[in-house]
């Protein structure tokens, strides 16, 4: 360790950060996140590349309560492709978000009609055509569309196709919408569950938000509630609320719509319970403040909030039971639980909350709400001692009593024959008992180079929570790089259950003397400098023999063939016994092809390619050869 700031981060920040995040069913999509979504839409509205982006941007902004001017109607008409049903859908949906933006229905009638009548249209195409027709005020044949959807459901049962079917049903009559609304629970069962906490569909946040939005759209048209287990709905809400940022406009648009549905009192509304006060309970912060809102951070009305129990995680001891929380805000969004008591020992606690709504509503997630807190205490350093002893004669030692926060004023000199030992205990002021700590270090700082050498203080085994750190200046000399110099000696203590950490200067003038020459400090910065580039060098080609050697070798290889031709010329070719016909011709052509294949194998092909071609050539070679041999055998029998 060479950085004081890094050490302080470990001691002070890490224990606090480990308790910054609380365990709740879902976390609020607060005003910062809503502004983030709004900023994403407002950035996109400055320039459009296609009508789909325009649709998602205008729709998302309107869902967030902002009405854009009708001047964007010209952008819609400019970007729409009249021959593409999806482009028409996005254009009609975008136009619907504006106050006065009407598209000419006749310009799109032929495209929409052909899509609805085509047997090649997919479920998504049917939805685009139906929704566009409804937006343009065109008549549609609901019975024909219903039949087409049923046919497509038999050939494409993917979750996205079923979601498009629900959205199409939401555009049709209420009886048809009710039929599709009854299938919502089947689609919910197809979601993937992760860690028992969240539900999502393959495809990520955009796909999941699109599918869940289809549940609400068809249920609203059918005039019914979503028929699914509230626990499953909470798992979906947990997944959505965990996504603070999304990459695409489509995902942002459908996520915004889903949040609006999840916070609409006509639907089941998941309750978000979160701690808004610091996790550390102390006399300065004696109460736990709990926020109870919907996913958008909006109040949900008056509640009766009861802390069923508060258990210490270490041993399960219950310190609070059936205690009612006190409303602290006029809109009943914040409740207070007085927690601090001198009888409650320090430790980590889990508070189980149960909520009861005063007003009738479709609130879910009222039970099994958990808040984590910790009770901290003040500590004091007791029985601190600094011992300087000879490493070979332990009896020859000198002990210095230390009192926090005072430092030794006298100069402390040590050489390589000696060792330094520091002992201390931490006492809890509240319980007057000795306590362990999570972090205890002894730090030497070279006053000239500012280099730090840190040793870990460990608890002894005598059960009194005494800590001890021992530094032998002979065995540990390399830690100091044998640098004889003046050092500052500091004791550092930290614990997540202590209200304050300690950085106690024990002695500001410790002179260390080593028996060997000092070594230069390691330059740790060089570890992160760019290294010399490694350039790969391929092995040079082996030197080939002269061309004359290759020529002689090839000649020797062809010599047997030359000898064969010479002998044939000397003896004379016997062609009279060669039968005439298709079979002999095919046999010799196949035989020649086999020899040609050997040449190609040597020159161009690999073994597997050669075997494949040889298998094809061998078929005619076998058939023609068998026929030729049969003909020759018949001739011999006839002559005999």
C-alpha positions as CSV (number, residue, x, y, z in Angstrom):
1,X,0.0,0.0,0.0
2,X,1.4,3.3,-1.0
3,X,-1.6,5.6,-1.0
4,X,-3.2,7.1,2.0
5,X,-6.4,8.0,0.2
6,X,-6.8,4.4,-0.9
7,X,-6.5,3.2,2.6
8,X,-9.0,5.7,3.9
9,X,-11.5,4.5,1.2
10,X,-11.1,1.0,2.5
11,X,-11.6,2.0,6.1
12,X,-14.3,4.6,6.0
13,X,-16.2,4.2,2.7
14,X,-16.5,0.4,2.2
15,X,-18.3,-0.4,5.5
16,X,-20.8,2.4,4.8
17,X,-21.3,1.4,1.2
18,X,-22.0,-2.2,2.1
19,X,-25.1,-0.9,3.9
20,X,-26.2,1.8,1.5
21,X,-28.4,-0.5,-0.5
22,X,-31.5,-1.9,1.3
23,X,-33.4,-5.1,0.7
24,X,-36.8,-4.2,-0.8
25,X,-39.3,-5.8,-3.2
26,X,-38.7,-3.0,-5.7
27,X,-37.0,0.3,-5.8
28,X,-38.6,3.6,-6.8
29,X,-38.4,4.9,-10.3
30,X,-37.9,8.4,-8.8
31,X,-38.0,11.8,-10.5
32,X,-34.4,11.5,-11.7
33,X,-35.2,8.4,-13.7
34,X,-38.3,9.9,-15.1
35,X,-36.3,12.9,-16.2
36,X,-33.8,10.6,-17.7
37,X,-36.5,9.0,-19.8
38,X,-37.8,12.4,-20.8
39,X,-34.3,13.5,-21.7
40,X,-33.9,10.5,-23.9
41,X,-37.1,11.3,-25.8
42,X,-36.3,15.0,-26.0
43,X,-32.8,14.2,-27.4
44,X,-34.3,11.9,-30.0
45,X,-36.9,14.5,-31.1
46,X,-34.3,16.8,-32.4
47,X,-33.7,14.6,-35.5
48,X,-35.5,11.6,-36.9
49,X,-34.2,9.0,-39.2
50,X,-37.4,7.0,-39.5
51,X,-41.1,7.1,-38.6
52,X,-40.7,4.4,-36.0
53,X,-38.4,6.6,-33.9
54,X,-40.8,9.4,-34.4
55,X,-43.7,7.2,-33.1
56,X,-41.8,6.1,-30.0
57,X,-40.6,9.6,-29.2
58,X,-43.9,11.3,-29.5
59,X,-45.7,8.5,-27.7
60,X,-43.2,8.4,-24.9
61,X,-43.2,12.1,-24.3
62,X,-47.0,12.1,-24.2
63,X,-47.0,9.2,-21.7
64,X,-44.8,11.5,-19.5
65,X,-47.4,14.2,-19.6
66,X,-45.9,16.5,-22.3
67,X,-47.9,17.5,-25.4
68,X,-45.8,18.3,-28.4
69,X,-46.9,20.8,-31.2
70,X,-48.7,19.6,-34.3
71,X,-45.8,20.7,-36.5
72,X,-44.5,17.2,-36.2
73,X,-47.4,16.1,-38.4
74,X,-45.4,17.2,-41.4
75,X,-42.5,14.9,-40.3
76,X,-44.9,12.0,-40.1
77,X,-46.2,12.5,-43.6
78,X,-42.7,13.0,-44.9
79,X,-41.2,9.8,-43.4
80,X,-44.1,7.3,-43.9
81,X,-43.8,4.6,-46.5
82,X,-47.3,4.1,-48.0
83,X,-46.4,0.7,-49.3
84,X,-45.1,-0.7,-45.9
85,X,-47.7,-1.7,-43.3
86,X,-45.3,-1.3,-40.4
87,X,-44.4,2.2,-41.5
88,X,-48.1,3.0,-41.8
89,X,-48.7,1.7,-38.3
90,X,-46.0,3.9,-36.8
91,X,-47.3,6.9,-38.7
92,X,-50.9,6.5,-37.5
93,X,-49.8,5.9,-33.9
94,X,-47.6,9.0,-34.0
95,X,-50.4,11.0,-35.5
96,X,-52.7,9.9,-32.7
97,X,-50.4,11.6,-30.1
98,X,-51.0,15.0,-31.7
99,X,-54.1,17.2,-31.3
100,X,-54.7,18.0,-35.0
101,X,-52.9,15.5,-37.2
102,X,-55.1,13.6,-39.6
103,X,-53.7,11.3,-42.3
104,X,-55.6,10.6,-45.5
105,X,-57.1,7.2,-45.1
106,X,-57.4,6.5,-48.8
107,X,-53.7,6.8,-49.3
108,X,-53.2,3.7,-47.2
109,X,-56.4,1.6,-47.8
110,X,-55.0,-0.6,-50.6
111,X,-51.8,-1.6,-48.6
112,X,-53.8,-2.4,-45.5
113,X,-56.5,-4.4,-47.4
114,X,-53.8,-6.4,-49.2
115,X,-52.1,-7.3,-45.9
116,X,-55.4,-8.3,-44.2
117,X,-56.3,-10.5,-47.2
118,X,-52.9,-12.1,-47.8
119,X,-52.2,-15.6,-46.6
120,X,-48.5,-14.7,-46.1
121,X,-49.1,-12.0,-43.5
122,X,-47.7,-12.7,-40.0
123,X,-49.4,-11.9,-36.7
124,X,-47.4,-8.7,-36.4
125,X,-48.5,-7.7,-39.9
126,X,-52.1,-8.3,-39.0
127,X,-51.8,-6.2,-35.9
128,X,-50.2,-3.3,-37.8
129,X,-52.9,-3.4,-40.4
130,X,-55.8,-3.7,-37.9
131,X,-54.4,-0.9,-35.6
132,X,-53.7,1.3,-38.6
133,X,-57.2,0.8,-39.9
134,X,-58.8,1.6,-36.6
135,X,-56.7,4.8,-36.3
136,X,-57.7,5.9,-39.8
137,X,-61.3,5.0,-39.3
138,X,-61.5,2.3,-41.9
139,X,-63.9,-0.7,-41.5
140,X,-62.5,-4.1,-40.8
141,X,-64.0,-7.6,-41.0
142,X,-63.6,-8.8,-37.4
143,X,-64.7,-12.4,-38.0
144,X,-62.2,-12.8,-40.8
145,X,-59.4,-11.3,-38.7
146,X,-60.3,-13.6,-35.8
147,X,-60.1,-16.6,-38.1
148,X,-56.8,-15.5,-39.5
149,X,-55.4,-15.1,-36.0
150,X,-56.5,-18.6,-35.0
151,X,-54.8,-20.0,-38.1
152,X,-51.6,-18.2,-37.4
153,X,-51.6,-19.3,-33.7
154,X,-51.3,-22.9,-35.0
155,X,-48.3,-22.2,-37.1
156,X,-46.5,-19.7,-34.9
157,X,-46.8,-20.1,-31.1
158,X,-43.9,-17.8,-30.1
159,X,-44.4,-15.5,-27.2
160,X,-44.0,-12.4,-29.4
161,X,-46.6,-13.7,-31.9
162,X,-49.0,-14.3,-29.0
163,X,-48.4,-10.8,-27.7
164,X,-49.2,-9.3,-31.2
165,X,-52.4,-11.5,-31.0
166,X,-53.4,-9.9,-27.7
167,X,-52.8,-6.4,-29.1
168,X,-54.9,-7.2,-32.2
169,X,-57.6,-8.5,-29.9
170,X,-57.5,-5.2,-28.0
171,X,-58.4,-3.4,-31.3
172,X,-61.5,-5.6,-31.9
173,X,-64.8,-6.0,-30.1
174,X,-65.1,-6.7,-26.4
175,X,-66.1,-10.4,-26.6
176,X,-63.0,-11.1,-28.8
177,X,-60.8,-9.1,-26.4
178,X,-62.2,-11.1,-23.4
179,X,-61.2,-14.3,-25.2
180,X,-57.6,-13.1,-25.5
181,X,-57.6,-11.7,-22.0
182,X,-58.3,-15.2,-20.7
183,X,-55.0,-16.4,-22.2
184,X,-52.8,-13.9,-20.3
185,X,-52.0,-16.3,-17.5
186,X,-50.7,-18.8,-20.0
187,X,-48.3,-16.2,-21.4
188,X,-47.1,-15.3,-17.9
189,X,-46.2,-18.9,-17.2
190,X,-43.8,-18.7,-20.2
191,X,-41.7,-16.0,-18.5
192,X,-38.2,-16.9,-17.2
193,X,-37.8,-16.6,-13.4
194,X,-34.4,-15.4,-12.1
195,X,-33.2,-15.8,-8.5
196,X,-36.9,-16.2,-7.4
197,X,-37.1,-12.4,-7.6
198,X,-37.8,-11.3,-11.1
199,X,-39.7,-12.4,-14.2
200,X,-38.6,-11.6,-17.8
201,X,-38.9,-12.8,-21.3
202,X,-36.1,-13.7,-23.7
203,X,-35.1,-10.6,-25.5
204,X,-34.6,-8.3,-22.6
205,X,-36.3,-5.2,-21.3
206,X,-37.8,-4.1,-24.5
207,X,-39.4,-7.4,-25.3
208,X,-40.7,-7.9,-21.8
209,X,-42.2,-4.4,-21.5
210,X,-43.9,-4.9,-24.9
211,X,-45.4,-8.2,-23.9
212,X,-46.6,-7.0,-20.5
213,X,-48.0,-3.9,-22.1
214,X,-50.1,-6.2,-24.4
215,X,-51.6,-7.8,-21.2
216,X,-52.9,-4.4,-20.0
217,X,-54.1,-3.3,-23.5
218,X,-56.3,-6.3,-24.0
219,X,-57.5,-6.4,-20.4
220,X,-58.5,-2.8,-20.6
221,X,-60.5,-3.4,-23.8
222,X,-62.1,-6.5,-22.3
223,X,-63.0,-4.5,-19.1
224,X,-61.4,-7.0,-16.8
225,X,-58.4,-7.2,-14.5
226,X,-55.2,-9.0,-15.5
227,X,-55.7,-12.6,-14.3
228,X,-52.4,-13.4,-12.9
229,X,-50.8,-14.1,-9.5
230,X,-49.9,-10.8,-7.7
231,X,-46.6,-12.2,-6.8
232,X,-45.8,-12.7,-10.4
233,X,-46.8,-9.2,-11.2
234,X,-44.5,-7.9,-8.5
235,X,-41.6,-9.9,-10.0
236,X,-42.3,-8.2,-13.3
237,X,-42.3,-4.8,-11.5
238,X,-39.1,-5.7,-9.8
239,X,-37.5,-6.3,-13.2
240,X,-38.8,-3.1,-14.7
241,X,-37.8,-1.0,-11.8
242,X,-34.2,-2.4,-11.8
243,X,-33.6,-1.0,-15.3
244,X,-32.6,2.6,-14.7
245,X,-31.4,3.1,-18.3
246,X,-32.5,1.6,-21.6
247,X,-30.6,1.6,-24.9
248,X,-33.4,2.0,-27.5
249,X,-36.3,4.3,-28.0
250,X,-38.6,1.3,-28.4
251,X,-37.6,0.0,-25.0
252,X,-38.0,3.4,-23.4
253,X,-41.4,3.8,-24.9
254,X,-42.9,0.5,-23.8
255,X,-41.2,0.8,-20.4
256,X,-42.9,4.1,-19.9
257,X,-46.2,2.7,-20.8
258,X,-45.8,-0.3,-18.5
259,X,-44.9,2.0,-15.6
260,X,-48.1,4.0,-16.2
261,X,-50.2,0.8,-16.2
262,X,-48.5,-0.4,-13.0
263,X,-49.3,2.9,-11.3
264,X,-52.9,3.2,-12.6
265,X,-55.4,2.6,-9.8
266,X,-57.7,0.7,-12.2
267,X,-55.0,-2.1,-12.2
268,X,-53.2,-3.9,-9.3
269,X,-50.6,-1.4,-8.1
270,X,-47.3,-2.8,-6.6
271,X,-46.3,-1.0,-3.5
272,X,-42.7,0.1,-3.1
273,X,-41.3,0.1,0.4
274,X,-37.9,1.6,0.9
275,X,-35.8,3.1,3.7
276,X,-35.0,6.8,3.1
277,X,-33.1,7.4,6.3
278,X,-29.5,6.4,6.9
279,X,-29.1,2.7,7.7
280,X,-27.1,3.4,10.9
281,X,-29.2,3.8,14.0
282,X,-27.6,5.9,16.7
283,X,-28.6,8.6,19.3
284,X,-28.2,11.2,16.5
285,X,-30.4,9.2,14.2
286,X,-32.8,7.2,16.4
287,X,-35.6,6.5,13.9
288,X,-36.1,4.6,10.7
289,X,-37.9,6.5,8.0
290,X,-39.8,4.4,5.4
291,X,-41.2,5.6,2.1
292,X,-44.3,3.9,0.8
293,X,-45.2,4.8,-2.8
294,X,-45.9,3.3,-6.2
295,X,-43.3,2.7,-8.8
296,X,-43.3,6.3,-9.9
297,X,-42.7,7.5,-6.3
298,X,-46.3,8.8,-6.0
299,X,-48.2,8.3,-2.7
300,X,-50.8,5.6,-2.6
301,X,-53.0,6.8,0.3
302,X,-53.1,6.3,4.0
303,X,-51.7,3.1,5.3
304,X,-51.5,1.2,8.6
305,X,-47.8,0.2,8.8
306,X,-46.8,-2.3,11.4
307,X,-43.3,-3.6,12.2
308,X,-44.1,-7.2,12.8
309,X,-40.6,-7.9,14.1
310,X,-37.0,-6.6,14.2
311,X,-34.5,-9.4,14.5
312,X,-30.8,-9.3,14.9
313,X,-29.2,-11.3,12.1
314,X,-26.4,-12.7,14.3
315,X,-28.6,-14.7,16.7
316,X,-32.2,-14.0,15.7
317,X,-33.1,-12.1,18.9
318,X,-36.3,-10.1,18.5
319,X,-36.0,-6.5,19.8
320,X,-39.2,-5.1,18.4
321,X,-42.6,-6.8,17.9
322,X,-46.0,-5.5,16.6
323,X,-44.9,-1.8,16.7
324,X,-47.0,0.6,14.6
325,X,-45.2,3.2,12.5
326,X,-46.1,6.9,12.7
327,X,-47.1,8.9,9.5
328,X,-44.6,11.7,8.9
329,X,-46.0,13.3,5.7
330,X,-49.4,14.8,4.9
331,X,-49.7,12.6,1.8
332,X,-48.9,9.5,3.8
333,X,-45.9,8.6,1.8
334,X,-43.4,8.6,4.7
335,X,-43.7,6.7,8.0
336,X,-41.4,6.7,11.1
337,X,-40.3,3.8,13.3
338,X,-38.6,4.9,16.6
339,X,-35.8,2.3,16.9
340,X,-33.0,3.4,19.1
341,X,-32.9,2.2,22.6
342,X,-30.0,1.8,25.0
343,X,-31.2,-1.8,25.6
344,X,-30.9,-2.7,21.9
345,X,-27.3,-4.0,21.4
346,X,-25.3,-3.0,18.4
347,X,-25.7,-5.3,15.4
348,X,-27.4,-5.8,12.1
349,X,-31.2,-6.0,12.1
350,X,-33.9,-7.0,9.7
351,X,-37.3,-5.3,10.1
352,X,-40.4,-7.1,8.7
353,X,-43.2,-4.7,7.8
354,X,-46.9,-5.4,7.1
355,X,-49.1,-2.8,5.4
356,X,-52.9,-2.4,5.5
357,X,-54.5,0.0,3.2
358,X,-57.2,2.3,4.8
359,X,-58.9,2.9,1.4
360,X,-60.1,0.2,-0.8
361,X,-57.8,-0.3,-3.8
362,X,-55.9,-2.9,-5.8
363,X,-52.7,-2.6,-3.9
364,X,-50.3,-5.6,-3.9
365,X,-47.1,-6.3,-2.1
366,X,-48.4,-5.3,1.3
367,X,-46.7,-8.2,3.1
368,X,-43.2,-9.6,3.3
369,X,-41.5,-6.2,3.1
370,X,-38.0,-6.1,4.6
371,X,-35.9,-3.2,5.7
372,X,-32.3,-3.7,6.9
373,X,-30.7,-1.4,9.4
374,X,-27.8,-1.5,11.8
375,X,-27.4,-0.2,15.4
376,X,-24.1,1.4,15.9
377,X,-22.2,2.4,19.0
378,X,-19.3,4.5,20.1
379,X,-16.1,2.8,21.0
380,X,-13.0,3.7,23.0
381,X,-9.4,2.4,22.7
382,X,-8.4,0.8,26.0
383,X,-5.2,-0.8,27.4
384,X,-3.0,0.3,24.5
385,X,0.7,-0.6,24.8
386,X,3.7,-0.1,22.6
387,X,6.5,-2.6,23.4
388,X,10.1,-2.5,22.2
389,X,12.0,-5.7,22.8
390,X,15.2,-7.4,21.7
391,X,14.4,-10.1,19.1
392,X,16.8,-12.6,20.7
393,X,16.2,-11.7,24.3
394,X,12.5,-11.1,24.8
395,X,12.9,-10.4,28.5
396,X,14.8,-7.3,27.6
397,X,11.8,-5.1,26.6
398,X,10.4,-1.7,27.3
399,X,6.7,-1.0,27.5
400,X,5.0,2.3,26.8
401,X,1.5,2.9,28.0
402,X,-0.6,4.8,25.4
403,X,-3.8,6.9,26.0
404,X,-6.0,7.8,23.1
405,X,-5.8,10.3,21.4
406,X,-2.4,11.4,22.8
407,X,0.7,10.6,20.9
408,X,4.2,9.9,22.3
409,X,6.3,13.0,22.5
410,X,9.6,11.3,22.9
411,X,11.7,10.0,20.0
412,X,11.5,6.3,19.5
413,X,14.7,4.6,18.2
414,X,14.7,1.0,16.9
415,X,17.4,-1.0,15.1
416,X,17.4,-4.4,13.2
417,X,18.0,-6.3,16.5
418,X,14.7,-5.3,17.9
419,X,11.0,-5.8,17.3
420,X,8.0,-3.6,17.9
421,X,4.7,-4.8,19.3
422,X,1.4,-2.9,19.7
423,X,-1.4,-4.2,21.8
424,X,-4.9,-2.7,22.4
425,X,-8.6,-3.4,23.0
426,X,-11.8,-1.7,21.8
427,X,-14.6,-1.1,24.4
428,X,-18.2,-0.5,23.6
429,X,-19.3,2.6,25.5
430,X,-22.9,1.6,25.6
431,X,-22.5,-2.0,26.9
432,X,-19.0,-1.5,28.6
433,X,-17.9,-4.7,26.9
434,X,-14.8,-5.3,24.7
435,X,-15.7,-5.7,21.1
436,X,-14.0,-7.0,17.9
437,X,-13.5,-4.7,14.9
438,X,-13.5,-5.6,11.2
439,X,-10.4,-3.6,10.3
440,X,-7.3,-3.0,12.4
441,X,-3.9,-1.9,10.9
442,X,-0.6,-0.4,12.0
443,X,0.9,2.0,9.5
444,X,4.5,3.2,9.1
445,X,4.9,6.2,6.9
446,X,8.4,7.3,5.8
447,X,8.4,11.0,6.5
448,X,10.7,11.8,3.6
449,X,9.4,9.6,0.8
450,X,5.8,9.3,2.1
451,X,6.0,5.6,1.4
452,X,3.5,3.5,3.6
453,X,4.1,0.1,5.1
454,X,1.0,-1.4,6.6
455,X,0.6,-4.4,8.9
456,X,-2.5,-6.2,10.0
457,X,-3.4,-6.3,13.7
458,X,-5.0,-9.6,14.6
459,X,-7.1,-10.6,17.6
460,X,-5.5,-12.9,20.1
461,X,-7.1,-16.2,21.2
462,X,-7.6,-15.3,24.9
463,X,-11.3,-14.3,24.4
464,X,-10.8,-10.7,25.6
465,X,-10.9,-9.2,22.1
466,X,-7.3,-8.0,22.5
467,X,-5.5,-7.1,19.3
468,X,-1.8,-7.4,18.6
469,X,0.6,-6.5,15.8
470,X,4.2,-7.4,15.9
471,X,6.9,-6.1,13.5
472,X,10.3,-7.8,13.5
473,X,12.8,-5.3,12.0
474,X,15.0,-8.2,10.8
475,X,12.5,-10.4,9.0
476,X,10.4,-7.4,7.9
477,X,13.4,-5.3,6.8
478,X,12.7,-5.8,3.1
479,X,9.2,-4.2,3.6
480,X,11.0,-1.0,4.4
481,X,13.5,-1.5,1.6
482,X,16.2,-1.3,4.3
483,X,15.7,2.4,4.4
484,X,17.0,3.8,7.7
485,X,14.9,6.9,8.2
486,X,12.3,8.7,10.4
487,X,8.8,7.2,10.3
488,X,5.3,8.1,11.5
489,X,3.5,5.3,13.4
490,X,-0.3,5.3,13.1
491,X,-3.0,2.9,14.4
492,X,-6.0,2.6,12.1
493,X,-9.3,1.1,13.2
494,X,-12.7,0.8,11.5
495,X,-15.9,-1.2,11.8
496,X,-19.4,-0.9,10.2
497,X,-20.9,-0.9,13.7
498,X,-18.7,1.9,15.0
499,X,-20.0,5.4,14.8
500,X,-16.5,6.7,14.1
501,X,-13.3,5.3,12.8
502,X,-9.9,5.9,14.3
503,X,-6.6,7.1,12.8
504,X,-4.5,7.5,15.9
505,X,-0.9,8.8,15.6
506,X,1.0,6.8,18.2
507,X,4.4,8.4,17.5
508,X,5.4,11.0,15.0
509,X,9.2,10.4,15.4
510,X,10.1,6.8,15.1
511,X,13.7,6.3,13.8
512,X,14.5,2.9,12.3
513,X,18.0,1.7,11.6
514,X,18.8,-1.3,9.3
515,X,22.0,-3.2,8.9
516,X,22.1,-3.3,5.1
517,X,22.3,-0.6,2.5
518,X,18.9,0.8,1.5
519,X,17.2,-0.3,-1.7
520,X,15.4,2.1,-4.0
521,X,11.6,2.1,-3.8
522,X,9.7,0.2,-6.4
523,X,8.2,2.5,-9.0
524,X,4.7,1.1,-9.0
525,X,3.7,3.6,-11.7
526,X,5.9,1.8,-14.2
527,X,3.7,-1.3,-13.8
528,X,1.0,0.5,-15.8
529,X,3.1,2.1,-18.5
530,X,2.9,0.7,-22.0
531,X,5.3,-2.1,-22.7
532,X,7.4,-2.6,-25.8
533,X,5.3,-3.9,-28.6
534,X,5.8,-7.6,-29.4
535,X,6.0,-8.2,-33.1
536,X,5.4,-11.7,-34.2
537,X,7.9,-13.1,-36.7
538,X,7.0,-16.0,-38.8
539,X,9.5,-18.7,-39.3
540,X,11.5,-18.3,-42.5
541,X,10.8,-20.8,-45.3
542,X,13.2,-23.6,-45.5
543,X,15.7,-23.5,-48.3
544,X,14.5,-25.7,-51.2
545,X,16.8,-27.9,-53.3
546,X,17.9,-26.7,-56.8
547,X,15.5,-27.3,-59.7
548,X,17.7,-29.9,-61.2
549,X,17.2,-32.1,-58.2
550,X,13.4,-31.9,-58.5
551,X,13.7,-32.6,-62.2
552,X,15.8,-35.7,-61.7
553,X,13.5,-37.0,-59.0
554,X,10.4,-36.5,-61.2
555,X,12.2,-38.2,-64.1
556,X,13.0,-41.2,-61.9
557,X,9.4,-41.3,-60.7
558,X,8.1,-41.4,-64.3
559,X,10.7,-43.9,-65.5
560,X,8.6,-47.1,-64.8
561,X,5.8,-45.6,-67.0
562,X,8.3,-44.8,-69.7
563,X,9.6,-48.4,-69.5
564,X,6.1,-49.7,-69.8
565,X,5.4,-47.8,-73.0
566,X,8.7,-49.0,-74.5
567,X,7.9,-52.6,-73.7
568,X,4.4,-52.2,-75.2
569,X,5.9,-50.8,-78.4
570,X,8.4,-53.7,-78.6
571,X,5.9,-56.4,-77.9
572,X,3.1,-54.7,-79.9
573,X,-0.3,-53.5,-78.7
574,X,-3.0,-56.2,-78.5
575,X,-6.2,-54.3,-79.2
576,X,-8.0,-57.2,-80.9
577,X,-9.3,-58.5,-77.7
578,X,-10.8,-55.2,-76.7
579,X,-14.6,-55.5,-77.0
580,X,-16.5,-52.6,-78.6
581,X,-19.5,-50.9,-77.1
582,X,-20.6,-48.5,-74.4
583,X,-19.4,-50.5,-71.5
584,X,-15.7,-50.7,-72.5
585,X,-15.7,-47.0,-73.4
586,X,-17.3,-46.1,-70.0
587,X,-14.9,-48.4,-68.2
588,X,-11.8,-46.7,-69.7
589,X,-13.2,-43.2,-69.1
590,X,-14.0,-44.0,-65.5
591,X,-10.5,-45.6,-65.1
592,X,-8.9,-42.5,-66.5
593,X,-11.0,-40.3,-64.3
594,X,-9.7,-42.2,-61.3
595,X,-6.1,-41.6,-62.4
596,X,-6.9,-37.9,-63.0
597,X,-8.3,-37.7,-59.5
598,X,-5.0,-38.9,-58.1
599,X,-3.3,-36.0,-59.9
600,X,-5.8,-33.5,-58.5
601,X,-5.4,-35.0,-55.0
602,X,-1.6,-34.5,-55.3
603,X,-2.0,-30.9,-56.6
604,X,-5.2,-29.4,-55.3
605,X,-7.5,-31.5,-53.1
606,X,-7.4,-32.8,-49.6
607,X,-8.1,-36.4,-48.5
608,X,-11.7,-35.8,-47.6
609,X,-12.5,-34.2,-50.9
610,X,-10.7,-36.9,-52.8
611,X,-12.7,-39.7,-51.0
612,X,-15.9,-37.9,-51.8
613,X,-15.1,-37.7,-55.6
614,X,-13.7,-41.2,-55.7
615,X,-16.9,-42.6,-54.2
616,X,-18.8,-41.0,-57.2
617,X,-16.3,-42.3,-59.8
618,X,-16.2,-45.8,-58.4
619,X,-19.9,-46.4,-59.1
620,X,-19.6,-46.3,-63.0
621,X,-16.1,-47.8,-62.8
622,X,-17.5,-50.9,-61.0
623,X,-20.6,-51.2,-63.2
624,X,-18.7,-50.8,-66.5
625,X,-15.8,-53.0,-65.3
626,X,-18.1,-55.8,-64.3
627,X,-19.9,-55.6,-67.7
628,X,-16.5,-55.7,-69.6
629,X,-15.2,-58.7,-67.6
630,X,-18.5,-60.5,-68.1
631,X,-18.2,-60.0,-71.9
632,X,-14.6,-61.2,-71.9
633,X,-15.5,-64.3,-69.9
634,X,-18.4,-65.1,-72.3
635,X,-16.0,-64.9,-75.2
636,X,-13.6,-67.4,-73.7
637,X,-16.4,-69.9,-73.0
638,X,-17.6,-69.6,-76.5
639,X,-14.2,-70.2,-78.0
640,X,-13.7,-73.2,-75.6
